[in-house]
Amino acid sequence: MLENTANIRTGPEAMNDLFIAQAMKDGDFWGDNGALAWEWTRLRETKDRYKKDQHEEAGDMIEALSKASKTYYLAALYATDQSGLCHFKELKKKWRWVMRKYCGLIIARWLSHQVMKLAEVNENLSADQLGNRADILSLWRRYDAAGDCLAVALLQNGVPPDAKVELLTQLAIIDWRQTGKIPEQVFVDVERAILGGEVSPDIIVRFLRTKAKILEQVGGSRQLIDKTTIRAAQNRRRL
């Protein structure tokens, strides 16, 4: 199994993560100082190290590719939202966002494939990396492959409670999209994880919002939807 050394970051690498995270939060993906440009800089630097010593840097290379694929995936989602906000007369602006969306999706998928080339099998990836790949596979409607990634991730030892709930939330979305039904067992698994008392409020909020959305889409009871929405609001106040 390839060693993943990228989960513990200090110094410049940690600063890169913080800068990219802030840029994404601000919607600053494109341009010379955007999140995507910083990701390519990190990829280039990591690739240079990897060429010098492929055994030692394999884990770092996989992590850099995985992070970059996630950033392009988020850029595509942001572009999708922006294109939907364009007025019907703003065709040129809408077209620019649509192009950014599909370019982001294509590059995210290509980067994810590079991850798999290095890792060779899912078992060589960390839970976070498998979650990133599952997100991208889901966008391309490869739900079976995405579900396989999440199943492997959830079987790993030492997955933190927050990460486990995020993985299960992804699994719930995939289950719903495949079957068109409420993923009841996944919801039960998440509630069990939450009862452990170690899940962060923001992670709980994201899960509950996803649950409410799924319930609305499949025609769940109004009482359960309202209850879920109220729980999300209560956890939101804890942030």
Secondary structure, 3 states (H helix, E strand, C coil): CCCCCCCCCCHHHHHHHHHHHHHHHCCCCCCCCCHHHHHHHHHHHHHHHHHHCHHHHHHHHHHHHHHHHHHHHHHHHHHHHHHHHCCCCCHHHHHHHHHHHHHHHHHHHHHHHHHHHHHCCHHHCCHHHHHHHHHHHHHCCCHHHHHHHHHHHHHCCCCCHHHHHHHHHHHHHHHHHHHCCCCHHHHHHHHHHHHCCCCCHHHHHHHHHHHHHHHHHCCCCHHHHHHHHHHHHHHHCCC
